[in-house]
Amino acid sequence: MNSPSRTNKASTAILAQINRFSRRFTGFTLLAVAFLLATLIVVTGPTAEPSEQIERAWPVSIIPATPQTLSPVMLNFGRVEAQQTANLNTTISARVSRVIAREGDWVEKGDLLLELDPTEVKFMADSAQARLARSEATLESLQVEYELAKEITEANRNLADVAAATLSRARDLHNKHMIADAQLDTAIREANQGKIALAQHLSELNRFPARIDGQRAAIEEARADAERAKFDLSQTQVRAPFTGRVLASPFAVGERVAPGISLVTLADYATLEIRSTLPTPVARKLELQLRDGYTLNASSLINGERIRFTLSRIGGAVRSGQSGLDAFFTVAANAGLEIGAVIDLALELPPEEQVLAMPLYSLYEDSTIYRIREQRLEALHYERVGDYLDSSGDFLALIRIDELQQGDTLLGSQLSRAISGLLVSPIVEEATQL
């Protein structure tokens, strides 16, 4: 009686397992169908061709590499000076009576620049002239006395001889007791007086040459004083010692000036030169070039015009406050420069062989420059020789490349990603060798 019931329960369990298996199989079936469809889509879809990667060629300018012999330049500053700058003064003290030339005036040699009041100096000149005249008169009087003394010398000698002869006779007579003692004493006194007079006369005569020489010296002294007074009188007129330009004339009429003070400052513009301080090794090298007869030049761009100067000499000592030697450059008379002006100076150094003048933007770090071969960059090492200015005044770098070969071209552009092997496309050729 229980068997039908068990059969029903078994059937229900079997059906439940079949349902669970059917649900699982449906999931797998759907997954298999989806995979099959995806495979069919991929297989039957269009085929895409792979894109080709094209390397970019960077446009650049190139420079033909043609080594030459060029002169490096050293950029420096120079100050315009005059070889002759005179501070005109006097050795007298006087008041200013006239001022003719003022600062900035051009004057010729001998022109009157300033005049002092000559009144006080004239007094001194007249006094000195009077002393000279008095000394000359004294000399003339001495010479007359000397001539007279020479003329009476013989008479004095005769008087002394007569007195001596009288004494001799008086002694003979006194020995014979023919005259008194008083008469002998008188003869002795007269003889001695004759000797004394003759000795005094001869002594005075012998002193005359010395007195005359002394008086002549006094005349020379008086004449020197007169000439000095005349010179002082001439100093009341301050005249130009050379043709030039007045740099300073600070005094006004009525001012009293002291001896030695500068009254007018005058510069000779025909002797203008430029002083520039150079490092000592460079200066010594240039000096050797000068001694060997080389002409060394410098130039400066002034008012849009490039003016050239010639190195004339090198200073012999380092001045206080400087670290090098002074170099002096001659200036043409028509250069139009003003004293004291500071100018940029490009000094041409001795020439260097097998060098290139390259723009600064073509040079890269670590002394690297790029050669172009088969449109690709190749790094080269360069040596910086100096700087260079072309005819247009453009500033270039002077370099030497040992690895350079005939017909090479160099990169003339500044590329931020420049590297050996980079593909480039030359577009412009620049010629920098002038």
C-alpha angles and dihedrals in degrees: 000000000000097000098085090053093053090049092055093051091051092050092051092052092050092050091050092053091048090053093050092049091048092054092050093046091050090056092050090046093053091047091050092049092050091050090049092051092049091050091050091050093052094044096045096040124104118279114240117215114229113254116244116236110230117202114229118240111213114221110235140164120240135210123210109239105230112156115215141172106264136164116241118224131221116211113219143141127258135190123219113236138164123237088216116047111156125199099202115210141150137229094230136079115231144132123269110251101174138012111200105165125048133189112297096023119133113225137184127230110281096020116142109248104171136000130209127205105268098197098100093042092051090058090055092045093052091048092050091048091052091051090052092052091049092050092050091051091050091052091051091051091050092051091052091049090049093054091048092049091052090050096052095042092092092049092053090048090051091050090052091049092049092050090049091050091048090052091050092053091045090055091051092050092045090052088054089048090241096127134037126254090251092060090051091050090052091052091048091050093049092048092051092047089052091052092047092048092049093047092048091048093050091046091051089047092052091050094055097081091053092046090049092049090049091050091049088053089050088052091051090049091049090046090051090051089050092049090048090051089049089049091049089051090053089052091066085079113062109203132183112263090202142004112280148102129295111243097179137010105163104165131095132206112282098027117127114229126206125227113276097014116133110255101174131010114210129184127201105226090190088071100049117149139168121241116205128172114228131186109270096243091051092046093051091049091051091047090056089050090052092051089052090056100256119149110228120194140191131191141199135193106237122174090343093308125104110228122194127216132191124227107240105174147344123235118251101221141033108251122225112277094020131103098204146030127281119247121200124211125192118237126211115245092240096047092110095224125150125223112258095024116139114218137181110254129201108197117201110224125203111294122269123213128228096015135139129219106221133176113251093240090064092063123087136196123289091031091291129155127172129236119203117227123168088347093302130109122247120189118232131183118236135192117226107228099174144285130303138199118206126210090273092054094250115153113236136172119246110219140169123214117194094192094055118125134197112281096015121149124208133212110262098185134079109240119184091208098040110152137148111280096025112144113238137178114217112222107164135031117210125196112209099162105101 
